[in-house]
């Protein structure tokens, strides 16, 4: 099992994305300084909107995919802005980049003054995606091609939505790349597959991403008809949405912390080795990604892996090493059912309890997540018993594929361990 992630230098891909964003921002700022600011009123209004959106997200909860939806929607609206109150604008793509970059820098100053770090990756990603949207739209608008393609009616809105779809895909590609690069640089072990991360990001577009993109398009269309006065009207609902999303993210964070605390109960009581639940959860999540699980499925898998041993608290005497595989089948089943009953009382997703309850069943009778947790747990137990090291533990699992472990899960585990190096589970 790999050791815990450690902070390390940025990966080359992260540096490349940051460098590209910085270069684009500098080119945009230089172009704007040389040629002057076109439409200063619009630049000021959208710049302040982006800066305000960034400042509002200062207390963002961990795990939010987009902690500054107001800033994202405002930047996208400026990139897709054509007419304003029936009159054409002339700001161009490079000015869009310059205004968004300057607004982000302005919003970062208070954090830097307090000695706090800023999210450089998110700023770089926003600069590149907004630049992409502006490059897709502004030249076509300035040359008149956008009007010839879409006209003034609903076809123009469809044209904007097409640009929005391409921009969203660009953002998903960058986000998946940055996520995988950070995982690779944070410590030894196998980073999540890029394809799985990309699927996660694309699926996330159906939620908050769609709302942010649609709001940006509506802002651009509203300003085209009514002018800048439409911005305050549209910002209010988005702010309320941001507050609601923040609270929901905070609840999810608190729930995960509660689950992690419950998982440590077996370690504190001496029923399982220190770090066992955390290691099993990390390995099970990596195997789940390898097998194509995404989003909510991975969440259920992680929570079940953290709490898979909670039923051992019903034992009078701990099992040596916490490995319940030595117990009779009926006793294993009883412990699993008691663990599921405890999980159900915590208020987490019932699917988590179902996975915990199936830990003692033959793999053919288990849910996919239960098969993964059982195999990851067995690997950690075998590594702790020193049965020949990680290679020996993996070979033992392969010998048990007739009844205890699904062959596909064991092979996925082997691929994950091979990419990350076969290090002992107890290392972390």
C-alpha positions in Angstrom: 0.0 0.0 0.0 1.3 3.5 -0.8 2.3 5.9 1.9 0.1 9.0 2.6 0.3 11.8 0.1 3.0 14.4 0.9 3.3 17.9 -0.3 5.8 18.2 -3.1 6.8 20.5 -5.9 4.2 21.2 -8.7 4.2 18.6 -11.5 5.3 19.6 -14.9 1.8 19.6 -16.2 0.7 22.0 -13.5 3.6 24.3 -14.2 2.7 24.2 -17.9 -0.9 25.2 -17.3 0.1 28.0 -14.9 2.8 29.2 -17.4 0.3 29.2 -20.3 -2.2 31.1 -18.2 0.4 33.6 -17.1 1.7 34.1 -20.7 -1.9 34.6 -22.0 -2.6 37.1 -19.2 0.5 39.1 -19.9 -0.2 39.2 -23.7 -3.8 40.4 -22.9 -2.6 43.1 -20.5 0.1 44.3 -22.9 -2.4 44.4 -25.8 -4.9 46.4 -23.7 -2.2 48.8 -22.5 -1.0 49.4 -26.1 -4.4 49.8 -27.8 -6.3 51.2 -24.9 -9.4 50.0 -23.0 -12.4 49.5 -25.3 -15.7 50.0 -23.5 -14.3 51.0 -20.1 -17.7 50.9 -18.5 -18.3 47.3 -19.4 -14.7 46.4 -18.5 -15.2 48.0 -15.1 -18.6 46.4 -14.4 -17.6 42.9 -15.4 -14.2 43.2 -13.7 -15.8 44.2 -10.4 -18.3 41.4 -10.8 -15.5 38.8 -11.2 -13.5 40.3 -8.3 -16.5 40.4 -6.0 -17.3 36.8 -6.9 -13.7 35.8 -6.0 -13.9 37.7 -2.7 -17.2 36.1 -1.7 -15.7 32.6 -2.0 -13.1 33.3 0.7 -14.8 31.0 3.1 -15.5 28.2 0.6 -15.9 24.8 2.0 -13.5 22.0 1.1 -14.5 19.9 -1.8 -16.5 22.5 -3.8 -15.9 22.0 -7.5 -16.5 25.7 -8.2 -16.3 27.8 -5.0 -16.8 31.1 -7.0 -19.7 30.6 -9.3 -20.5 34.3 -9.5 -17.0 35.1 -10.7 -17.1 32.2 -13.2 -20.4 33.3 -14.7 -19.4 36.9 -14.8 -16.1 36.1 -16.6 -17.9 33.8 -19.1 -20.6 36.5 -19.8 -17.9 39.0 -20.6 -16.3 36.6 -23.0 -19.6 36.0 -24.8 -20.7 39.6 -24.7 -21.6 41.0 -28.2 -24.1 43.9 -28.2 -24.9 46.0 -25.1 -28.3 47.6 -25.1 -28.5 47.1 -28.9 -25.1 48.6 -29.6 -22.0 46.6 -30.6 -19.1 46.2 -28.3 -15.4 46.2 -29.5 -13.4 44.9 -26.5 -12.1 41.7 -28.2 -10.7 38.4 -26.8 -7.4 39.7 -25.4 -9.2 42.5 -23.4 -11.5 39.8 -21.9 -8.4 37.9 -20.7 -6.8 41.1 -19.4 -9.9 42.2 -17.4 -10.5 38.7 -15.9 -6.8 38.3 -15.0 -6.7 41.8 -13.4 -9.9 41.1 -11.5 -8.5 37.8 -10.1 -5.3 39.5 -9.1 -7.2 42.3 -7.4 -9.3 39.8 -5.4 -6.1 37.9 -4.4 -4.5 40.9 -2.8 -6.5 40.7 0.6 -5.5 37.1 1.0 -1.9 37.8 0.2 -1.9 40.7 2.6 -3.0 38.3 5.4 -0.3 35.8 4.5 -2.7 33.3 3.0 -2.2 31.3 -0.1 -4.4 31.7 -3.3 -5.6 29.0 -5.5 -3.2 29.5 -8.4 -4.5 26.4 -10.3 -8.1 27.6 -10.3 -7.0 31.1 -11.4 -4.9 29.6 -14.3 -7.8 27.4 -15.3 -10.3 30.3 -15.4 -7.9 32.4 -17.4 -7.4 29.7 -20.0 -11.1 28.7 -20.2 -12.4 32.2 -20.5 -9.7 33.0 -23.0 -10.9 29.9 -25.0 -14.5 31.1 -24.9 -13.5 34.6 -26.0 -11.4 33.3 -28.8 -14.3 31.1 -30.0 -16.8 34.0 -29.9 -15.2 37.5 -30.2 -13.5 37.1 -33.6 -16.8 35.7 -35.1 -18.8 38.5 -33.5 -16.4 41.2 -34.7 -16.3 39.9 -38.3 -20.1 39.5 -38.4 -19.9 35.7 -38.9 -21.7 35.1 -35.6 -24.7 37.1 -36.8 -24.7 35.4 -40.2 -24.5 32.0 -38.5 -27.0 32.6 -35.7 -29.0 35.7 -36.7 -30.7 37.7 -34.0 -33.2 35.1 -32.7 -33.0 31.8 -30.9 -30.3 30.5 -33.3 -27.9 33.0 -31.8 -28.6 31.6 -28.3 -28.0 28.1 -29.7 -24.7 29.4 -31.1 -23.7 30.7 -27.6 -24.7 27.4 -26.0 -22.4 25.6 -28.5 -19.5 27.8 -27.5 -20.4 27.2 -23.9 -20.4 23.4 -24.4 -16.9 23.6 -26.0 -15.7 25.8 -23.1 -17.1 23.4 -20.5 -15.2 20.5 -22.2 -12.0 22.6 -22.2 -12.4 23.3 -18.5 -13.1 19.6 -17.7 -9.9 18.6 -19.6 -7.8 21.1 -17.7 -9.4 20.2 -14.3 -8.8 16.5 -14.8 -5.2 17.2 -15.9 -4.5 19.4 -12.8 -6.1 16.9 -10.4 -4.1 14.0 -11.7 -0.8 16.0 -11.8 -1.3 17.1 -8.2 -2.0 13.5 -7.1 1.2 12.4 -8.9 3.3 15.1 -7.2 1.9 14.7 -3.7 3.6 11.4 -3.0 4.4 7.9 -4.1 1.6 5.7 -5.5 -0.6 5.4 -8.4 -2.4 8.6 -9.4 -6.1 8.2 -10.5 -6.5 7.4 -14.2 -7.0 10.5 -16.3 -10.0 9.0 -18.1 -11.8 8.4 -14.8 -11.1 11.9 -13.6 -12.3 13.3 -16.9 -15.6 11.3 -16.7 -16.1 12.7 -13.2 -15.6 16.3 -14.4 -17.9 15.8 -17.4 -20.6 14.3 -15.2 -20.3 17.2 -12.8 -21.1 19.6 -15.6 -24.7 18.4 -15.4 -24.9 20.1 -11.9 -23.3 23.4 -10.9 -21.4 23.6 -14.2 -24.6 23.8 -16.2 -26.1 26.5 -13.9 -23.0 28.6 -14.1 -22.7 28.3 -17.8 -26.4 29.0 -18.4 -26.2 32.1 -16.1 -23.2 33.4 -18.1 -25.1 33.0 -21.3 -28.2 34.7 -19.9 -26.1 37.6 -18.6 -24.6 38.1 -22.0 -28.0 38.0 -23.7 -29.5 40.2 -21.0 -26.8 42.9 -21.3 -27.2 42.7 -25.1 -30.9 43.8 -24.7 -31.1 45.9 -21.6 -27.5 47.0 -20.9 -25.5 46.7 -17.7 -28.5 47.2 -15.5 -29.4 43.6 -15.9 -26.3 42.4 -14.0 -27.6 43.1 -10.4 -30.9 41.4 -11.2 -29.1 38.2 -12.3 -26.4 38.2 -9.6 -28.9 38.0 -6.6 -30.2 34.5 -7.4 -26.6 33.3 -8.1 -25.4 34.5 -4.8 -28.2 32.6 -3.0 -27.3 29.5 -5.0 -23.7 29.9 -3.9 -24.6 30.2 -0.3 -26.9 27.1 -0.5 -24.1 25.1 -2.3 -21.6 26.2 0.4 -23.8 24.9 3.2 -24.4 21.6 1.4 -20.6 21.2 0.9 -20.0 22.0 4.6 -22.6 19.3 5.6 -20.8 16.8 3.3 -17.4 17.7 4.8 -18.8 17.3 8.4 -20.3 13.9 7.5 -17.1 12.6 6.1 -15.2 13.8 9.2 -17.8 12.0 11.4 -17.3 8.8 9.3 -13.5 9.1 9.6 -13.8 9.5 13.4 -16.0 6.5 13.7 -13.6 4.5 11.6 -10.8 5.3 14.1 -12.8 3.9 17.0 -11.7 0.4 16.1 -8.0 1.5 16.0 -8.3 3.4 19.4 -9.9 0.4 21.0 -7.1 -1.9 19.7 -9.3 -4.0 17.3 -7.4 -2.9 14.1 -3.9 -1.7 13.4 -3.3 2.0 13.3 -4.1 3.6 9.9 -5.8 0.4 8.6 -9.1 2.0 7.7 -7.5 4.9 6.0 -5.2 2.7 4.0 -8.0 0.4 2.9 -10.2 3.4 1.9 -7.3 4.9 -0.2 -6.6 1.6 -1.9 -10.3 0.8 -2.5 -10.9 4.2 -4.0 -8.0 3.7 -6.4 -9.2 0.3 -7.4 -12.7 1.7 -7.9 -11.4 4.3 -10.3 -9.5 1.7 -12.1 -12.7 -0.2 -12.6 -14.6 2.8 -13.8 -16.5 3.9 -10.7 -17.1 7.7 -10.6 -18.8 10.3 -8.5 -21.4 9.0 -5.9 -20.2 5.4 -6.4 -16.7 6.4 -5.3 -18.2 8.2 -2.3 -20.1 5.1 -1.2 -17.0 3.0 -1.7 -14.8 5.3 0.3 -17.2 5.6 3.2 -17.8 1.8 3.3 -14.1 1.2 3.3 -13.6 3.5 6.2 -16.3 1.8 8.3 -15.9 -1.8 7.1 -14.5 -3.0 10.5 -16.9 -1.1 12.8 -18.7 -4.4 13.6 -15.5 -5.6 15.4 -16.5 -3.4 18.4 -19.0 -6.2 19.3 -16.2 -8.7 20.0 -15.1 -9.3 23.6 -11.5 -9.8 22.6 -9.8 -8.3 19.5 -8.7 -10.6 16.7 -5.0 -10.6 16.2 -4.1 -7.9 13.7 -7.9 -7.2 13.2 -8.0 -9.9 10.5 -11.5 -11.5 10.9 -10.9 -14.0 8.1 -9.6 -16.4 10.7 -13.0 -16.5 12.4 -15.8 -19.0 11.5 -18.0 -17.9 8.6 -21.0 -17.5 10.9 -19.0 -15.2 13.2 -17.8 -13.1 10.2 -21.3 -12.8 9.0 -22.5 -11.7 12.5 -19.8 -9.0 12.7 -20.6 -7.7 9.2 -24.3 -7.4 10.0 -23.6 -5.6 13.3 -21.3 -3.3 11.4 -24.1 -2.5 8.9 -26.5 -1.8 11.7 -24.1 0.7 13.3 -23.6 2.4 9.9 -27.4 2.7 9.4 -27.6 4.6 12.7 -25.1 7.2 11.6 -27.5 8.6 9.0 -25.1 8.0 6.0 -26.2 6.7 2.7 -28.0 3.3 3.2 -25.8 2.0 0.3 -22.8 2.3 2.6 -24.4 0.0 5.2 -25.3 -2.5 2.5 -21.7 -2.7 1.4 -20.5 -3.2 5.0 -23.1 -5.9 5.6 -21.8 -8.0 2.7 -18.2 -8.2 3.7 -18.5 -11.9 4.8 -20.4 -13.0 1.7 -19.0 -14.9 -1.3 -18.0 -12.3 -3.9 -20.7 -13.5 -6.4 -23.3 -12.4 -3.8 -21.7 -9.0 -3.2 -22.3 -5.6 -4.6 -19.3 -4.3 -6.7 -18.3 -1.9 -4.0 -18.3 -4.7 -1.4 -16.0 -6.8 -3.6 -13.5 -4.0 -3.8 -13.6 -3.3 -0.1 -13.1 -7.0 0.8 -10.1 -7.3 -1.5 -8.5 -4.1 -0.4 -9.0 -5.1 3.2 -7.5 -8.5 2.6 -4.5 -7.1 0.9 -3.8 -4.7 3.8 -4.2 -7.6 6.3 -1.9 -9.9 4.4 0.8 -7.2 4.1 0.6 -6.7 7.8 1.2 -10.5 8.3 4.4 -10.4 6.3 3.4 -13.3 4.0 6.1 -12.5 1.5 5.5 -8.7 1.2 3.2 -7.0 -1.3 3.9 -9.6 -4.1 3.1 -12.4 -1.7 -0.1 -10.7 -0.6 -1.2 -10.2 -4.2 -0.5 -13.9 -5.0 -2.5 -15.0 -2.0 -5.5 -12.9 -3.3 -5.1 -14.5 -6.7 -5.4 -17.9 -5.1 -8.6 -16.9 -3.5 -10.4 -15.8 -6.6 -12.5 -18.9 -6.7 -14.6 -17.9 -3.8 -13.5 -14.9 -1.8 -12.3 -12.4 -4.4 -13.5 -11.4 -7.8 -10.7 -11.9 -10.4 -11.3 -8.5 -12.1 -10.9 -6.7 -8.8 -7.7 -8.5 -7.9 -6.3 -7.7 -11.4 -7.3 -4.1 -11.0 -5.6 -4.0 -7.6 -2.5 -5.4 -9.3 -2.5 -2.7 -11.9 -2.9 0.0 -9.3 0.0 -1.4 -7.2 2.2 -1.8 -10.2 1.8 1.8 -11.2 2.5 3.0 -7.7 5.2 0.6 -6.7 4.5 -2.4 -4.5 5.2 -0.8 -1.1 4.1 -2.4 2.1 0.7 -1.4 3.5 2.1 -0.6 6.8 4.2 2.2 5.3 1.5 4.7 5.9 
